[in-house]
Amino acid sequence: MAQIITNQFQKELKQHGSEHFPFLVSYQKLSEYESGAFMWHWHPEIEITYVQTGSMCYKVNNLTYHLKEGDIVFNNSNALHSGAMENHQDCSYIPVTFDPRLIYGFFQSTINSKYVDPVIQDPRLPAVCIDQSETWHSAFREHLLAIISLDQKKPEFYELDITIHLQMMWRLLLSHITYEPQDTQENSPDYDRLKKILSYIEENYSHPITLKDISGHIHLCESECTRLFKRHMNTTLFTYLQEYRIERSLEDLCKGTQISIVAENAGFSDSNYYSKVFAKVKGCSPREYRKRQ
């Protein structure tokens, strides 16, 4: 089964391409993940995901996109994101991940200061959905498909051609997104705290966790901690904790481990409560889920 490896702050540790050419095309299916979903994570690279077949519920920070075949989502640098099956249907998708240096060349360049950094540092722009609803979407899609083809065939000068297509896609984005420069410093602590919350849950989900524990970990009062999570993640902290515990229980469940032990290992007080939450999240009982695998 596929798994996204992250550090204690949910930053993905996978290398996207090489230092010499920081670019990677991947071919993935949601069914390759234990739960038919990949959990929240982030990375400094830009990620542009193309849906080949099926559909996906794709979340970026506080945004939710219901992607279908042919749709594309632009995922900005350092934005938290996750994806899951819809209606238990599989989804094949192609993430194209690259370091924004391929667009701007070097850090102190005019290209970076005028056209790249203002976008990747804008907290109001975690993602853009390119779903063919606007005329420029077609050109963006053609550039992306050309990039995927170049990566597959690797003809002479393919790295140069890929870079040109990436820059043309960036040009399209700049022409069609609304951007007004603003000071982003006041927003960055929110995302740092979110990553700390996710890290705390990952490290402690098998033990009792209270709102007081989490709010103390990020040095906020309980009410502000709750509002922060809801504002940016579009779900409650309690709901996320329950869903995370269910996801982490699946490996034990599919191994045939006794339900009461599965529940305890995932941080649930008893097996009945675990089964109730499981049915709410997965739409079936733990035993029914185990039989389907």
Residue, then its C-alpha position, 0 to 999 in steps of 0.5 A: m500500500a502507498q504511504i506519504i512519509t512525513n516528518q513531525f510537522q507533516k512535511e512530506l519527505k519524498q524527494h521531488g526530482s533531483e537537485h539538478f532538475p527538481f521536477l517529478v511526474s508521478y502516476q498514482k491511484l487512491s486505491e493504492y492507499e490503505s483508506g482510499a485517501f492520502m492524509w494531510h501533508w505539505h511541501p515547499e514545491i508547487e504541485i499541479t495534479y491532473v485527474q485521469t479517471g474517476s473523481m476525488c475530494y481534494k482539500v487544500n487548507n480550508l478549500t474543498y474541490h470535487l475533482k472529476e476526470g480532466d480537472i486540474v488543481f494547482n497546489n501552492s507552495n507549503a499549502l496543506h493538502s489531502g485527497a480522498m475517494e468519492n462514493h468509494q470510486d477509485c481515482s487515477y491522477i498525475p501529480v506534477t511537482f516542481d521547485p519554483r526555482l525552475i520558474y525564476g532561476f535564482f532567488q534575487s532575480t526580478i522574475n522571482s520578486k515580481y512574478v513568483d514570490p508574491v504568488i507563493q507567499d500569498p496565504r489567500l492563494p493556497a490553490v486554483c482549480i482549473d476545471q475547463s470552466e474558463t477559456w484559459h483553462s484549455a491552454f493550461r491543460e495543453h501545457l500540462l499534458a505536453i509536460i507529462s508527455l515530455d517526461q514520458k518520452k524524454p526527447e532531446f532538450y526535454e528538460l528545457d522544453i518542460t521548463i518553458h511549458l511550466q513558465m507558460m503555465w505560470r504566465l497563464l496563472l498570473s494573467h487570470i488570478t486576482y492578486e493584491p500584494q499584502d503583508t503575509q507575516e500575520n498569517s504565517p503563525d496560523y499555518d505554523r500552529l496548524k502544522k504543530i497541531l497535526s504533528y501533535i495528533e500524529e504523535n499522540y493519537s493512541h492516547p487520550i487527547t483533550l482540547k486543553d492538551i492541544s491548545g497548550h501545545i501551540h500556546l493559544c487559549e482553547s476557544e482560539c485554538t478551535r476557531l483557528f483549526k475550523r477557519h483553515m481546515n474547514t472542519t472541527l478539531f474533534t472531527y479531524l481527530q476522530e477521522y485521523r484515528i479511524e485512518r490509523s486503525l485501518e492497518d491493524l484492522c486489515k491484519g485481523t487484529q481483535i476489534s477491541i485492540v484495534a480500538e485501543n491502539a487508535g485511541f478509542s476508549d472502547s470498541n463500541y464507540y470505535s465502531k460507532v465512529f467508524a460507521k460514521v466515517k466509513g459508512c460501514s462497520p469495522r468487520e464489514y470493512r475488513k471483509r471487503q479488503 
